[in-house]
Amino acid sequence: MSIFKLEKPDSKLEEKKVYRLLIDFAKNNNEEVVDLITRSMYPKYIYWDEIKHKPLPKWISKEEYWSVIKFFRKTKSEQTPIKAESGSFFRWIKLPDYDEFLHELDMNTGGRIIGFGNQVDEKNAYKFISRGIMEEAIASSQLEGADTVRVVAKKMLREGRKPRTEGEQMIMNNFIAMKSIEEKYKQQKLDKDMLLELHSLLMENTVSKEEVGRFRTDEDDIIVSDSRDGTIYHTPPKTSFLQDEIERFVKFANDELGEGPFVHPVIKAIMLHFWLGYLHPFTNGNGRLARLIFHWYLLKKDYWAISYLPISTVIKRARIQYAMAYVYSEQDDYDLTYFVDYNIRRIKYAVADFEEYMKKKSKENLMMRKRCQEQHGLNERQIQLLQYLYKNPEGSTSWKVHMNINNVSKLTAIKDLKSLEKTGFIKSKKTGRNVNYYATDRIEELFS
């Protein structure tokens, strides 16, 4: 097996020469130099492997350009509490476009304001949280190899049936862990016992019992590699380092490390995500747990709407870049900006996806809702169920599923379903002790 190493430029200028270059550029080409540096950070924070392909003015070589960029980044970066096994600390730069975006997140996904652009009210919030948790559980597990199709996985979670495959078990475990954070752990301070509990939830019935409920040791000989060719991308630190740093990780998560200047909660959640991935404290499930801790921290900070932003869904679309964001951060002088920038851009895409989803749902539902409410006197829960059954003709529900999805009592769930059955939009079918409800042909009337 080979160890992956980032490509480096053939030559590296001494710092004094770079400084002289900067002075010379400032005298003659100030605006152009600023533009060149900006292009290395926006719209994406890039490394040498992309820099070398960019067209440049004749007065600067690619190696000089990269040296100037590195010098600029070094002077602008701030130290994080995240320590590498070498003893160096990871550093990061707050890029110019972050403030505006983070301000928008503060306004729209914090605990005080409900919804993006006031499109989501308190009455419907639980429905979107439930959808987001399902989508996150599925995508986060698929990132780690769960081969279950999304539609099948979502049906399993909605119906609450037992998993039939290892992939389904991974997804169910992730879903349970996400729900546990939402309902329980977001109220608690992080400690090592909580990490072990969350790891146990994620790993149940997917790995040997010996791997659950304990931190890895040097004897486990864990590496992060490409399953296709065995290339090693990360070798986790030794156990002694892990034991020391997991204590600091916990303190940082609880805002008890005394880490210095203010770090925005979203940035800090990303740092926690990276830190746990770097330490790799378990033999399996580290990626899922790192993304879980990201959600835990933001929910703890009252960014409750983040729970209906399935970040892993957009990460899954660029999983190679996700892996490389770790590599760039570790191998390019511990520059964590690569990982922060990748995740900020993924969150932006997740917000855009949600806004697009809301627009689509609003357009689709306007006329249908009007018919349901004015002609048939149906409530919001009943309307949502009919929309689901219309889009999933083979789908079904039960009083238990309806109760869980809408967070209502058994009596209310049964009343909703019996009322719909009387209108002729659904029909019941008994299977053993269970009664399931299915769409009838009449449901087409509502969507025509």
C-alpha positions in Angstrom: 0.0 0.0 0.0 1.2 3.5 -0.8 0.7 6.7 1.2 -0.9 9.6 -0.7 1.2 12.7 -0.8 0.0 16.1 -2.2 1.9 17.3 -5.2 4.3 20.2 -4.3 5.8 22.9 -6.5 9.3 22.1 -7.7 10.8 25.1 -6.0 10.1 27.1 -2.9 11.2 30.7 -2.6 12.8 31.8 0.6 10.7 34.1 2.8 13.0 37.1 2.2 12.7 36.7 -1.6 8.9 36.5 -1.2 8.9 39.6 0.9 10.9 41.5 -1.8 8.5 40.2 -4.4 5.5 41.6 -2.5 7.2 45.0 -2.2 7.9 45.1 -5.9 4.4 44.0 -6.8 2.9 46.6 -4.5 4.9 49.3 -6.3 4.0 48.3 -9.8 1.0 45.9 -9.9 -0.9 46.4 -6.6 -4.5 45.8 -7.9 -3.5 42.9 -10.0 -1.6 41.2 -7.1 -4.7 41.6 -4.9 -6.9 40.2 -7.6 -4.5 37.2 -8.0 -4.6 36.5 -4.3 -8.4 36.8 -4.2 -8.8 34.3 -7.0 -6.9 31.8 -4.9 -9.5 32.0 -2.1 -12.8 32.8 -3.8 -15.1 31.2 -4.9 -13.0 28.3 -3.6 -9.9 28.1 -1.4 -7.5 26.3 -3.8 -4.2 24.4 -3.5 -1.2 24.2 -5.8 -2.6 21.4 -7.9 -5.2 24.0 -9.2 -3.0 27.1 -9.0 -0.5 25.6 -11.5 -3.2 25.5 -14.2 -4.4 29.1 -13.9 -3.4 31.6 -16.5 -1.0 34.2 -15.1 0.6 37.5 -16.2 4.0 37.2 -17.7 5.7 39.1 -14.8 5.0 36.3 -12.3 5.8 32.5 -12.5 3.5 29.9 -11.0 6.0 29.1 -8.3 6.3 32.8 -7.4 2.5 33.1 -7.4 2.2 30.1 -5.0 4.9 31.4 -2.7 3.1 34.8 -2.5 -0.2 33.1 -1.7 1.4 31.0 1.0 3.1 34.0 2.5 -0.2 35.9 2.5 -2.1 33.0 4.0 0.4 32.5 6.8 0.2 36.2 7.8 -3.6 36.2 7.8 -4.2 32.9 9.5 -5.2 32.3 13.1 -4.2 29.4 15.3 -6.9 26.9 16.3 -6.8 24.6 19.4 -6.5 21.6 17.1 -3.1 20.1 17.5 -1.5 17.7 15.0 0.6 14.8 16.2 3.7 16.6 15.1 3.1 19.2 17.7 2.0 22.0 15.3 -1.4 23.5 15.5 -3.9 23.8 12.6 -4.6 27.3 11.5 -7.4 28.9 9.5 -8.4 32.1 7.7 -11.8 33.7 7.9 -12.4 34.4 4.2 -14.1 37.7 3.1 -17.5 36.2 2.2 -18.0 34.3 5.5 -19.4 37.2 7.6 -22.4 37.9 5.3 -23.3 34.2 5.0 -22.9 33.5 8.7 -25.1 36.6 9.5 -27.8 35.2 7.2 -27.6 31.8 9.0 -27.9 33.6 12.4 -31.0 35.3 11.1 -32.6 32.3 9.6 -31.5 29.1 11.3 -31.1 30.3 14.9 -33.5 29.6 17.7 -35.2 33.1 17.6 -36.4 33.2 14.0 -38.5 30.4 12.5 -37.7 29.4 9.0 -35.9 30.8 5.9 -37.6 34.0 4.9 -40.5 33.2 7.3 -41.5 30.3 5.0 -41.6 27.8 7.8 -43.9 28.4 10.8 -43.8 26.8 14.2 -46.8 24.6 13.4 -44.9 22.9 10.5 -41.4 23.0 12.0 -41.6 19.4 13.4 -42.5 18.0 9.9 -39.4 19.6 8.4 -37.2 18.5 11.3 -38.4 15.0 10.8 -37.7 15.1 7.1 -34.2 16.6 7.6 -33.3 14.0 10.2 -34.3 11.1 7.9 -32.4 12.6 4.9 -29.3 13.2 7.1 -29.3 9.7 8.5 -29.6 8.1 5.1 -26.9 10.3 3.4 -24.4 10.2 6.3 -24.7 6.3 6.3 -24.4 6.1 2.5 -21.1 8.2 2.7 -19.7 5.3 4.8 -20.8 2.5 2.5 -24.5 1.8 3.2 -25.8 0.6 -0.1 -29.5 0.9 0.6 -31.5 2.9 -1.9 -32.8 6.2 -0.5 -36.5 5.5 -1.3 -36.4 2.1 0.4 -34.5 3.5 3.4 -37.0 6.4 3.8 -39.9 4.0 3.7 -38.3 1.8 6.4 -37.8 4.8 8.6 -41.4 6.1 8.1 -42.9 2.7 8.8 -40.5 1.9 11.6 -39.9 -1.6 10.3 -36.8 -3.6 11.4 -33.7 -3.3 9.1 -33.2 -6.2 6.8 -29.6 -5.5 5.6 -26.4 -4.1 7.1 -26.9 -0.9 5.1 -30.4 -0.5 6.4 -29.1 -1.1 10.0 -26.5 1.7 9.5 -29.2 4.1 8.4 -31.6 3.1 11.2 -28.8 3.5 13.8 -27.9 6.9 12.4 -31.6 7.9 12.5 -31.9 6.8 16.1 -28.7 8.7 17.0 -29.9 11.9 15.3 -33.3 11.6 17.1 -31.4 11.1 20.4 -29.4 14.3 19.9 -32.6 16.2 19.1 -34.6 14.8 22.1 -31.8 14.3 24.7 -28.2 15.0 24.1 -28.4 18.5 22.9 -29.3 19.4 26.5 -26.1 17.8 27.8 -22.5 18.7 28.0 -20.2 16.5 26.0 -18.0 14.0 27.8 -16.2 10.7 26.9 -19.1 8.7 28.1 -21.5 10.5 25.8 -19.1 9.9 22.9 -19.1 6.2 23.7 -22.9 6.2 23.9 -23.3 7.9 20.6 -20.8 5.5 19.0 -22.7 2.6 20.4 -25.9 3.9 18.9 -24.3 4.2 15.5 -22.6 0.8 15.6 -25.3 -1.5 17.0 -25.6 -4.7 15.0 -23.1 -3.6 12.3 -19.7 -4.4 13.8 -18.4 -6.9 16.4 -19.2 -6.2 20.0 -15.5 -5.9 20.7 -15.4 -2.7 18.6 -18.3 -0.9 20.3 -18.0 1.1 23.5 -14.3 1.6 23.5 -11.6 3.9 22.0 -9.2 2.4 19.6 -5.7 1.3 20.5 -2.4 1.1 18.6 -2.9 -2.6 18.3 -6.0 -2.0 16.2 -3.7 -0.7 13.5 -6.3 1.6 11.9 -5.7 3.5 8.7 -7.9 5.6 6.4 -7.5 4.2 2.9 -9.1 3.9 -0.5 -11.0 0.6 -0.7 -10.3 0.3 -4.4 -6.5 0.5 -4.5 -5.4 0.6 -0.8 -3.9 4.1 -1.0 -3.5 5.5 2.6 -4.9 9.0 3.0 -4.6 9.3 6.8 -2.8 7.5 9.6 -4.6 8.3 12.9 -2.3 9.5 15.8 -1.0 7.1 18.4 -3.1 6.2 21.4 -1.2 8.3 23.8 -1.8 11.4 21.7 -5.4 10.5 21.2 -6.0 10.1 25.0 -4.6 13.6 25.7 -6.3 15.3 22.8 -9.7 13.8 23.3 -9.8 15.6 26.6 -9.0 18.9 24.9 -11.6 18.1 22.2 -14.3 17.6 24.9 -13.4 20.9 26.6 -13.5 22.8 23.2 -16.9 21.3 22.5 -18.1 22.5 25.9 -16.6 26.0 25.4 -14.3 25.3 28.3 -10.9 25.4 26.6 -10.3 29.1 26.8 -9.5 29.1 23.1 -9.1 32.9 22.7 -10.9 35.0 20.1 -14.6 34.4 19.4 -15.2 31.6 16.8 -18.7 31.6 15.2 -20.7 28.5 16.2 -21.0 27.2 12.7 -17.2 27.5 12.2 -16.6 25.9 15.5 -19.0 23.0 14.6 -16.9 22.5 11.5 -13.7 22.4 13.5 -15.2 19.8 15.8 -16.2 17.8 12.8 -12.6 17.9 11.5 -11.0 17.3 14.9 -12.9 14.1 15.6 -12.1 12.9 12.0 -8.4 13.6 12.5 -8.2 11.9 15.9 -10.2 9.0 14.6 -10.9 7.7 18.1 -12.8 4.5 17.1 -12.1 1.5 14.9 -15.2 2.3 12.8 -17.9 5.0 12.4 -15.7 8.0 12.9 -17.1 9.9 9.9 -20.7 9.4 11.0 -19.9 10.4 14.6 -18.0 13.5 13.4 -21.0 14.7 11.4 -23.3 13.8 14.4 -21.2 16.0 16.7 -21.5 18.8 14.1 -25.3 18.7 14.5 -25.1 18.3 18.3 -23.0 21.4 18.7 -25.3 23.6 16.5 -28.5 22.3 18.1 -27.0 22.9 21.5 -26.3 26.5 20.4 -30.0 26.8 19.4 -29.4 26.6 15.6 -32.4 24.2 15.6 -33.3 24.7 12.0 -29.9 23.1 11.0 -31.6 19.8 11.8 -33.7 20.0 8.7 -30.7 20.9 6.6 -29.3 17.4 5.7 -25.7 18.5 5.1 -24.5 15.0 4.3 -26.8 15.0 1.3 -24.8 17.7 -0.4 -21.5 16.3 0.9 -22.4 13.0 -0.8 -22.6 14.8 -4.2 -18.9 15.8 -3.7 -17.5 13.0 -1.6 -14.1 13.0 -3.2 -13.7 16.8 -2.5 -14.8 16.0 1.1 -12.1 13.5 1.6 -9.5 15.8 -0.1 -10.5 18.7 2.2 -9.2 16.6 5.1 -6.0 15.8 3.1 -5.3 19.4 2.0 -5.8 20.6 5.6 -3.4 18.0 7.0 -0.7 18.0 4.3 -0.6 21.7 3.4 1.1 23.1 6.5 -2.0 22.3 8.7 -4.2 24.8 6.9 -7.7 24.1 8.2 -9.2 26.7 5.8 -9.6 24.0 3.1 -11.9 22.0 5.4 -13.8 25.0 6.7 -14.3 26.4 3.2 -15.5 23.1 1.8 -18.1 22.8 4.5 -19.2 26.4 4.3 -19.9 25.9 0.6 -21.8 22.7 1.3 -24.0 24.4 3.9 -24.7 27.1 1.3 -25.8 24.4 -1.1 -28.0 22.8 1.6 -29.7 26.1 2.3 -30.2 26.7 -1.4 -31.6 23.1 -1.8 -34.0 23.7 1.1 -35.2 27.1 -0.3 -35.8 25.4 -3.7 -37.6 22.6 -2.0 -39.9 25.1 -0.2 -40.7 26.9 -3.5 -41.5 23.7 -5.2 -43.7 22.4 -2.4 -45.5 25.8 -2.1 -46.3 25.7 -5.8 -47.4 22.1 -5.8 -49.5 22.4 -2.7 -51.4 25.6 -3.2 -54.3 24.4 -5.2 -54.4 20.9 -3.6 -54.6 22.5 -0.1 -57.4 24.8 -1.1 -59.5 21.8 -2.3 -58.7 19.8 0.8 -59.6 22.6 3.2 -62.5 24.2 1.5 -64.2 21.2 0.0 -63.4 18.4 2.5 -62.4 20.2 5.8 -59.1 18.3 6.1 -56.4 19.4 8.6 -52.7 19.8 7.8 -51.7 16.3 9.0 -54.3 14.7 6.7 -53.2 16.8 3.7 -49.6 15.9 4.2 -50.5 12.2 4.4 -52.5 12.4 1.1 -49.6 14.2 -0.6 -47.3 11.4 0.5 -49.7 8.6 -0.7 -50.2 10.4 -4.0 -46.4 10.5 -4.7 -46.0 6.9 -3.3 -48.8 4.9 -4.8 -47.5 1.7 -3.1 -47.0 3.4 0.2 -49.1 3.0 3.3 -49.4 4.3 6.8 -50.8 3.2 10.2 -52.0 5.0 13.3 -48.5 4.5 14.8 -46.6 5.9 11.8 -49.0 8.8 11.6 -48.6 9.5 15.3 -44.8 9.4 15.2 -44.4 11.6 12.1 -46.8 14.3 13.4 -46.0 14.0 17.1 -49.7 13.6 18.1 -51.5 11.2 20.4 -52.8 7.8 19.4 -56.4 9.0 19.6 -55.7 12.0 17.3 -53.9 9.8 14.8 -56.8 7.2 14.6 -59.3 10.1 14.3 -57.4 11.5 11.4 -57.3 8.2 9.5 -60.9 7.2 10.2 -62.0 10.6 8.9 -60.0 10.2 5.7 -61.4 6.7 5.2 -64.9 8.1 5.4 -64.1 10.6 2.7 -63.0 7.8 0.5 -59.4 9.0 -0.1 -57.9 6.0 1.8 -58.9 2.5 2.6 -57.9 0.2 5.5 -56.5 -3.3 5.3 -55.9 -5.6 8.2 -52.7 -7.7 8.2 -52.5 -9.8 11.4 -52.8 -7.4 14.3 -51.9 -4.4 12.2 -54.2 -2.1 10.3 -52.6 -0.2 7.4 -54.1 2.5 5.2 -53.6 2.9 1.5 -54.6 5.5 -1.1 -57.7 4.9 -3.3 -58.2 6.1 -6.8 -60.2 9.1 -5.6 -57.0 10.7 -4.4 -56.4 11.7 -8.0 -59.2 14.2 -7.8 -57.2 16.4 -5.4 -54.2 16.7 -7.7 -55.9 17.1 -11.1 
